[in-house]
Amino acid sequence: MNGDKLFDRWRRRYRRLLKRQGVLVRRCRRKGDAEAVHELRVTVRRLRLMVRLAAPFVGRTVAELYRAWSRSVSDATSQLRDLDVVLEWLQPRPEAAAVTERVLAHRHHRLIQSRFRLLPMTAGLSRQLLEFRTDAKARKRFTRRYRNRFARLFGRTRPQARRYARMPIEERHAFRRQLRQLRYLRELALARRKHARDPVLQLLVRPQVAMGELQNLQLAEALLKKQSRPGLPAVVTRHLSAEQARWEREIRLGLTALARRCLRFP
């Protein structure tokens, strides 16, 4: 892995995401549409990792300030995103129209609350995140931090994949977040045109995406049960169960492929 190329790729994507983040915060405060909420949450997750990697030259205090602000964004938009997941699943199902109306009303109420909690990043922090100096020593340290973090997480993955079925639910969620972080790290090391052809990245993406889809369905089921009295229509329950079973199979297949491969740090 070429350290200079890695750093240059990090810096380009970092600056682009910081700019995009500001646009998305304003859009979420003004409109709060589902697409903007989801993109903002993904953007701050990626940036949180990128800032953490760059802490030695961005500054640890600045990195902690960003981490705290980004967590506040995640907290402010969490319930909105949950409701958007439910609405996305309900949209093609006219048999659940009455439930959809109740969820839409609930989302409108949550949007009003989120606008008060979703605060823009301060001008001072925005400036500090962009004003940093690097030299050859800092670049080498950045590359070392990247490699050490990837290798540490990567080394855990294969044994965890083998025992996923025996994990308690909270450990499964932590494993899904670990795969997502590995995915972000691997994407950072590759030119975009190479993402679809990279075998390591694809091994990570398959189970991570399936775990996310299953979590979304489980969340949708829980929220729908709260919104539906006396209960969900039978056809809705059948659809939920069938889709959950499909993603559970996909998780098993993805983790089997991950565990079978004799992976080493790329």
Secondary structure, DSSP 4 states (H G I P E B T S, - for coil): --HHHHHHHHHHHHHHHHHHHHHHHHHHHHT--HHHHHHHHHHHHHHHHHHHHTHHHH-HHHHHHHHHHHHHHHHHHHHHHHHHHHHHHHTT-GGGHHHHHHHHHHHHHHHHHHHHH-PPPPHHHHHHHH-----HHHHHHHHHHHHHHHHHHHHHHHHHHHTGGGS-HHHHHHHHHHHHHHHHHHHHTS-GGGGGG-HHHHHHHHHHHHHHHHHHHHHHHHHHHHHSSS---HHHHHHHHHHHHHHHHHHHHHHHHHHHS-----
